[in-house]
Amino acid sequence: MSAQHHPHGTVPNPVIPGLHPDPSVCRVGEDYYLACSSFEYFPGIPVFHSRDLVHWTQIGNVLDRPELHLPLEVPSSAGIYAPTLRHHDGRFHLVVTNVGAGGNVLFTATDPAGPWSDPLPLPDVPGIDPDLAWDEDGTCWITVAGVSQQPVDLATGRSLGPSRPLWSGTVDAQAPEAPHLYRIGEWWYLLIAEGGTERGHSVAIARGRTPSGPFEPCPHNPVLTHRGTHRPIQNTGHADLVQAPDGSWCLVLLGVRPGGGTPGWHVLGRETFLAPVTWEDGWPVVGGLTPELPAPAWPLHPVPEAPVRDDFDGAGLHPRWLSVRRRPAELVTTGERPGWLTLHAAGASLDAPDAVFVGRRQQHPFCEVRALVDATAGRGGLAVRLDERHHYEVEAADGEVRVFARIGPLRPEVASVRVPAGPVVLGIDVAPHPPEDSRTAPDLVVLGVEQPDGAFTPLASLDGRYLSTEVAGGFTGRVIGAYAAAGTVHVDWFDYRPRKES
Ligand code: 6LW
């Protein structure tokens, strides 16, 4: 996703919009690489490349092999939490927690686009949010949420010493997590998140003379929080420090963009934002974290905008396409009907953990999705998914198009219409709710069908709050895609078009 220049010399923030939480970044010469959590979605752990920390291109996924998929019993929003990505001794190292399916593991690669190694289990490393840092004698220290630390042999995955508690944040703050350790100048800095990943989220830092402390906290902690403010970016935390191309410093971090009336609902998940950092008396000072960042002083390297249309004419799918607990390649194919994506239902609906669903993250507050769907041999269509209990779908089958809304325990059929036999263009518009509408929704999800003359016929306009993280719970955000609930469904093309209001 490229962040295009804005006429008055700013760049949009988030720099990686949509469900891209817990960003971890590393610099290798003039190149930057970043990885994010992916939970139940596969391929897992998306990897991005940038030359300027502003414009990012997804170059692959760490978890992209059939044998690495998640067991069906792993709940949504469990699975792959919070990686740390580092480059050391000529190799990329990534540690991550597979919650509910094995705990902490290490992957390595020479090329961050892949292939990545098999996972090396780290059985002695407890908890979540593992961080990697090496001291001068080459010892690797893994620090985890809580905050505790132990030396680990990365050849065997076994610990080389006991786990020891470190500085664990400011007094009484909940959930000290997302630790990252850095050697900068004469100090070792320990950066953490605290306050929980909701509206109380914050970033705090301490420093010491050794990688294990003792650490003195920064006198102006938290160095970043938006709690208690009206700022449009909320839940700011889970940060990673990185040196910019001009030698200055930045934070990448997660944040959300709530919409609607109180308490506010975020629907895109936790997104990756960028914030400038300066240093005063050996402590970081985080600059303005705003939706329009002043264009950085260093050269920018814009990247091509993602195409609106996926036409499935090629052999595989772009790395942005996701399925649940399994890779899309295990569920769909572009080779059965040339130029079409073919989905064979496995009898599971979107309510099931093994739904045949392939989608892409919603990355804009408002967007339009259209797809040409041939369900003459089955039943399926387009869906906006939060999890198995929160999704809206427009479904074609047997010359009929129907809209369903799954909200917690409820799954009413909301609308239906007869359509001519054969392929049909289904559509989902995520639109601002009209100001005169007192529903204070963050958005309206409008599901419908295109008539043969191209006119879009809305069948249902549903309140978007029920597909928000505040309602569904968990750690993800919306994914919009195609599914098959019965038989075989073919998709000729899939259009995702941002709406300018965003
Ligand atoms: C992650 C923790 C957090 O492990 O949420 O925002 C958890 N912070 O650090 C899942 O993303």
Boltz pocket constraint, residues with backbone or C-beta under 6 A from the ligand:
constraints:
  - pocket:
      binder: B
      contacts: [[A, 21], [A, 22], [A, 37], [A, 81], [A, 82], [A, 128], [A, 129], [A, 177], [A, 178], [A, 193], [A, 196], [A, 197], [A, 237], [A, 238], [A, 254], [A, 475]]
      max_distance: 6.0
